[in-house]
Amino acid sequence: MLVSFGLAACTTDADEGAEDVGTAPAALSPDGRYILKLKNNSKRGELLAAVAGQVELDLPDLGAVAVTLPDAAVQALAKNPNVEYVEVDPRRELYTQWPPYGISMVQASDPALANLSGSDTKVCIIDSGLYTEHADLKGVPVAGYDGNLPWNMDGCGHGTHVAGTIAAVNNTQGVVGVAPGNVSLYIVRVFGNNCSWAYSSTLINALSKCRAAGAKVVSMSLGGTVRSFFEELAFQVAYDEGVLPIAAAGNGGNTSTSYPAGYASVMSVAAVDGSKALASFSQRNADVEIAAPGVGVLSTVPWATPSVTAGSHVESGGLVEGAAQKTVSGVLANGGLCDTIGAWENKVVLCRRGGIDLAVKVDNVRRGGGAGVVVYNNVSGFFSGSLGTGVTSVLPAITLRMEDGQKLVTNSIGASATLNTARLVPGTGYEWWNGTSMATPHVSGVAALLWSQKPTATNAEIRNAIDASAQDLGAAGRDSSFGYGLVQAKAALNALLGISSAADSDGVDLCKAAGESCAADADCCSGTCQNGKLICK
């Protein structure tokens, strides 16, 4: 069979010689939803009525429609001469592992990139919405698509977390994004409050809204295991029009391909940890194109997160699964390993991780009369905590990074402390999350940063600059784990602007003599003056 949509025709060996009368999906949809294209759309109502079909979503850019159909009707439609194509409408899910150091790892905090002028690149985030009142996102230019779900609300926090990695403002609190000051956001919400899944047709429709809004980068921390012909076509159309789609490679920890990341028009992003090792959950396959931090990524969430306040110090942490969610106050006490029962009446007890199970530490504090528990890591970084399956405690408890716990030990023992584990929604908060979902916005932010400095660049030029300048990890060259390697913002910008290896660490061409003005360097290269330095093109 040969299927043509006005672009390049698509064929497979199995299709050769088949009649051009449409095709049935490889498998029936578990919930009866399909994507359908007719040769004569004026007959749509009549045809669907005959098979008891129901329109769910129009896809006018592709001349297609998402429909629900009885199983028997699918085979009948596949044989109908007016049907050009019918396929299962597969589901797309968020790629997050629940319980940001990554900004510096991808060179976004390099001094050479500080206070860059230039235009704001519009990034479209297709996700669970955005809490626009978050203190670290106020001031970011943002708009969204008013569909069935309000774009400026976020029931599960996923979209807000992604947005923070891209665009969180450089202020005195919380986190900072990859491209603060050089990005605007357009939000298309496709997930409800439970953030479980959405249809491929919903994603196709969202992509259309991104294009209509003029977005250059489309960031998608989502995917599914089933390939969609129409979805692949939609992303190719968007790419041909100059859009750069970027998607999570997936969290299966195996070699299967996820979509839309698996399409040639989409950059597939793998996840690495703070040591630049591949995350255990990250997909490994030939479609992986680039890698970025995706383990223990701190970013914005639309609720007040667990924290401990002791004197002038406020430390955000992670909620211990099974512990009570409430607010308590008391003097901060140092319990060491908390491997014995101490005299902790009405105190907030600081415990070091290790030695015994977390549940035993919490129970020892309870038996010692404590009001709450703060457990800090025994190695650098954050850790997620649980009391165990089915285990609960009347005490609130949080986990902290080792660095934050040590700070409290040094500065705050004996101070009045307040431990808050109550999730207040909405609110301004921060959490460490894992997933290729968290890696993806690092790459989206870098792409936006590059485009802000060279608005005339094509999507292929942005993509090539990111790939060519990546820090090679794993096997030499492109591999199935890291793709071309770890995304590097400064190196990618130099590659895009044509700064050669003769440039120094600040991106200044060495032909520029010390103390000369930018104008005096015009005979060295053609470029632009930024912060007193000539950036060669």
N, C-alpha and C positions, 0 to 999 in steps of 0.2 A: 504494500500500500504506500502511496505517496501523498503526504499531507503538505499543503502549501498555504501560508498565511500572508503572502505578499513579501516574505523575507526569503532567505535561502531555504530550499526544500529540505525536509528531513527524511532520511531513509534508513532502514536497517536491512541486514541480509535476509531476515525472516519476512520482511515486507515485500521483497521483490516479487512482482508478478501478481500481487493480490489486487482485488478490485478496489477502486476508489469510492467506497461506500461507507466510510466511517469504521470505527472499531469499538468493540466492547472493552471495558477495563480488564486488566489481568485478573482482578479479584473483585467481588462485590463489596460495596461499602458497608461497614458494620452498622452505620446509622442511616444509610440510604441517601447520602449526599454525594453529588457528582458535579463536574464542570462540563458544560455542554456548549457546542458551537454548531449552529445550523448554517446551511448554504443559503437559505432564504429565510431571514429572520422574521419576515412578515407573517410566516406561518407558525410562529412560536406558540401563540396562544392556542391555536387549534390543535397542534401536535401534542402539547403538554396536557391539554384537557382530555385528549383521547387515551392517554396513559396514566391519568391521575397524578400528573407531576405538579410540583409547587415551586415557583420561583422564590429563591432565598436572597440572591444578590446579583445585581447587574454588573457586568464587567465590560463597559462600552469600549474601552481602549483596545480590547481584543475581539470585540464582537461576540463575546461569549456570555454565559450566565451560569450561576451556581443554582442547582435545583435539587430537590429531594424527589426520589423516584422509588416506586415499588420494585423489588428485585426482578420480577418478570418483565417489567417495562424496559429494563436496561438492555437486555438482549434484543428486544424488538426495536429499540431506537438504533442500536448498532447496525441493524440491517436496513434501516430506513434510508432511502436515497437522498433525503434532504438533510441528513445528519453528517456533518463533516468530521466531528470528533466528540467523544464522550470518555471521560475518565473519572476515577474516584477523586473526590475532593479531600486530600489527606490533611491530617491535623498537624499543627505546628505548636510546639511547646517551648516554654522558657528553659534556658540552659543555665540553671543556677544550682549549686550544691550549698545548702544552708550551712553555715556552721552547722592608706595607699602609699605603700612604699614604692609602687610602680612608677610614679611620676619621674623620679630621678633615674630609675632603671632604663626608661625609654628616652632619656636625655631631655625631657620636657622642662626640667628645672635648670638646665644649663644657663649660666649667666649670659651667654651670647644670644639667648632667645628671650631675655627679659625685656619687657616693654616694647615689643615689636609693634611698629605701626602697620597699617594695612587695612584691608576691608574685612568685614565679618563674613566668614564662610557659613552658609546655612547647612546645618546638619539635621536631617530628619531622623528621629528616634521612633521606631515602630516597637511598641512595648506596652506596658501596663499603665501609662499615663505619667503625670508629673505633678508633684506637690510644689506649686510655684511659690508658696510662702516660706519655703525653707530658707533660713538665714544665709546659707551659703550659695543659694541660687538666685536670690533677689538681685536685680540689676542685670541679669542675663537677658538679652532680647529674646523673647519667646512668643510663639503663637502656636495654634494647633487646629486640628480638624474637628469640627463639631458634628460627630456622628452619633450613633446610638449610645456611646459611652462618653461621658465628659472627659476631655483630654487633660484638663487641669486638676484632676483628682487621681490618686494612686492608692488602690486598696491593699496591695501587697508589698509595695516599696521597690519593686524590681526596676521599674523605669526611672524612678528618682535616683536609685543607686547608680545606674548606668549614666544618667545625666551628670551626676556629680563628678565622675571620672573624666568626662569630656569638658565640662564647663564651669565647675565650682569656682567662685570668684576668689581672687587672691586678697583676702582680708585678714583679720587678726584671729579668726576662729576656725575650727574644724579642719577641712581639707582644702586642697586646691586642685583644679582640673588640669588636663594636659594643655588646653588652649584657652585659658581665661583671657577675655578681652579681644579674642580673635575669632569668636564663633557666635552665631545665633542659632536658636533651636526651633524646630518645628516638630510638634508632637502628634503622632497618630496612635491612638489607643486601640489595641485589638484584644486585650485581655481584661476580663472582669476582675472583681475583687478577689476571687479565689486563684487567679493567675494559673489556671490549669492548662488550657489549650485553646487554640483558635483554628479555624479552617484555612487551608491554603488560599481559597478564594478571597477570604478576608485579608490575607497578607497581600495578595495581588491588588486588591482594591486600595489598601493602605499605600502601596508603592505608587499607585496612580496619584493619590493625594500628595505624596511627597514631591513627585514630578511637577504637579500643577502648582505647588507652592514655590518652586524654584530651588529646591534643595540640591546641593551638589553631592553631598555624602549621605548615604542611607545606612544607619547603624541598626543592626538586628541581632540581639542577643537571644536567639530563638532558633528553632529548627525541628525537623522530623526526619524519620528514616525512609519515607516513601517519596520517590521522585514524582514530580508533576510536569507534564508536557507544557501546560499552559503557564505554570509558574516560571519554568525555565524560559519560555518565550517572553514573558513579561519582563524578566530581569535583563534579557538580551536587548529588548527594545529600549529599556531605560539606559543601559550601558551605551548603546549606539547613539543615544541622545546626549551623552556626556555625563551621566550620573555614575558615581562610584559606589556600588553596594558592598557592604562589609558585614560578615555574619560569623557567628560562633561555630566552630568546627564540631562541637558536641561533647557531651560528658560521659559517653559510654565506656571510655577507657579501652576501646578496642579499635579495630581497623575498618569498621563500617563507615559509610559516608552519610552525612546529614545534609539536609537541604533546607534552605537555599544555599548553604555554604559550598555544596558540591558542584554548583553550576560554574561554568567557565567565566561567566561575567561577574562573579562574586568573589571577593577576597575571603578566604577561609582562615580563621584565626584560632591557633592553638594556645594553650595556657602553660606558663612556666611559674615556678615558685621564686622565692627571694634569692635562691642560689642559682637561678637560671636552669634548673633541672625541669624536665617535662613533668607536669602535674599528672598524677596517677590516673585521673579521670579523663584526661584530654584525649580526643580521638587522634588516631595515627593512620593517615592514608595519603594517597598521591595528590589529593585536592588541597591539603594543608599548604597554605602559601606564606604565612607569616606567624610569628609568635609574640605574645605579650604577657605581662604579669596577670595571673588569674587565681592565685592562692593567697588567702588572707588579705584581700583588697579592702581597704577602708574607704568608705564613701558615704554619701548622704542617704538618709531614709526619712520617710514622712511621719515619724513618731519620735517622741522623747525616748532615748535609749537608756539602758541601765548605766548607772554612774555612781561613783562615791565621791562625796565632797568632804574634805578634811582640811580645816583651816582655809587657806587661800588656794588650795589645790583641788581641781576637779578632774577626775579621770573617768573616761568612758570605757565600758567593758561589755562583755557578752553575758547574756542571761544563762544561768545554769539550768538545764532542763530538769524539771521536777521540783525546783525550788519555788518558794512562794513569790508572788508578784505583789509587792507592797513597798511602802516607805517606812524606814525605821531610823532612829537616831541614837547616838551614844558615843562615848569616848573611843577613839581608835586604839586598839591594843595589838601588839605584835605577838602572834601565836606561834611563830616559827613554822614547823611542819604541821602543827596541830594534830600530832599523833598521840597526844595524851589529853586528858580533860583538865582544863585550867580554870582559874577563878576569873570568869569573864562576865559576871553578872551585868546585864544591860549594856554590854559593850559591842562595838562592831569590830570583829576580829579579822586581822590580816594574816593569811596563811600562805606558806610557800608550797607550790606544787611538788609532788614526789613523796616517796616513802610508803604511803598508804593510799587507798582509793579516795576519790573525791567525796563520795557519799559518807565515808567514815569521818573525814575531816569535818564535814558539815554537822554530822551527828555529835561529834565530840564537842563542837562549839555549842550546840543546843543543850547538851547535858551539862555543860559548864555555865549555863545561864545566859549565853550570848544572845544578842538581838539580831545579828546578821553576820554574813561571811563574805570576805573578799579573798579570792585565791589568785595569786599571781604566778606566772609561768617560771619554770626553772631553767629555761633556755630563752634566747632572744625571740621576741615576737609574741603573737596572740595564740591562744588555743581555745577551742570550744569545749564546753563542759556539760556533763550529764550525770545525774545521780544513778542512772541505770534504769532498765526497763521496769516500769510500774512503780518505781521508788519516788516518794515525794517527801518534802520537808516543810515544816511550818515556818522555817527561817528563809528569808530572802538571801540569795547568793549570786555573785557574779564572778567572772574570770577577768584578769587583767594581763596585759603584756608584762614580761619580766621587768622591762625598763620602768614602767609606771609603778609597779609594786615596790621596786627598790627606791624609787623617789619618795614614796609614802613612808617607807621604813626610815629613811634618812631625815625627812623633814616634818612628818606629821604625827608620829606616835604620841599619844596623850592629848591630841587636839580633839575638839568636838567634831564628830563626823555624821554625815547623813548618807544612808545607802538607799537608793531608789531603784526598784526593779519593776515598777508599774509602767506599763506601756500606755502612754498618753497620746491619743490620736485626735487630730493631727498635731504635729510638733516637729521641732528641729532636732534631728539625731544623726548618729553615725554608727555604722556596723561594719565588721569585717566579714566579707562573703567570699566564697570560692566558686569558680566555674569559668568555662570559656565565655560565659556571659560577661564576666568581669574583665576578661582579656580584650574582648572586642572593642569596647569604647576607648581603650588606649590607642588602638590603631585608627579608629574613627577620628579621635582628637588630633592625632598627628597629621592625618590627611587634611583635616580642616585647617590646621596651622600652616601647612605648606601652601594650600590654596590661597590663604589670606595674604601671603607674601608674593604670590604670582597668580593673580586672578585669571590671567589669560591661558594658564596651563590647561591641557586636556586631562581627562580622567586617566588616560593611558600614561601620560607623563607623570602624574602624581603616583600612580601605582608602580611604575618602573623605578621612580626615585626611592620609594619605600623599600621595594624588593632589593634593589641594587646596593643599598647602603646598610642593609640589616646586618647585625652582628651574627656571624655564622656560629651556629651551635650544633652539636652532634656531628654526624658525618659531614665531610667537606662538601660544600655546595648545597643545593636544595635536597631535602630529605623528607620522609613522610611524617616525622615527628615535629620538626620545627619549621618546615618549609624553608624559606631563605634565611630564617633566623629571627633574632629579637629585633623588633622595630626600634629605630634610633632616630629621634626627631631632628637633632642638629645635623647629623650626617645626611639625612634625607633632604633637608633643606639645602645643604651645600650641593648635593647632587642635582637637585632641581634647578638651582641657580647657576650651576656650572662652575662652582668654586673648585679649583683643582687641588690636588694633594700638596701643592706649593703653599697653600694657605696655612696660616698658623692656627693655634687652638681656639682663637677667638673668631675665626672665619674671616680674617683680614688678609688680603693678598700681601705677600712679603715684598712686592715691588713698591709698596707704599712706605716712604721714609718716615721715621719717627717725627711727630710734630707737624706733619703736613696736613693741610686741609683735604677734605674729600675732593674738592675741585682740582687741587694740584695733582691729583692722582689720575686724572682723566686719560693721560697717555698710557697708563698701565693696562686699564681694562674698561669696558663699558659696564656701568653698574648704577646702583642707587646708594645714596648716603643715609645711613641709619645710625643714630646715636654717635655721630662723629666718625663712623667707620664706613669705608667703602665696601659694599657687598657686590662682588663681581658677578656679572651675569654670564 
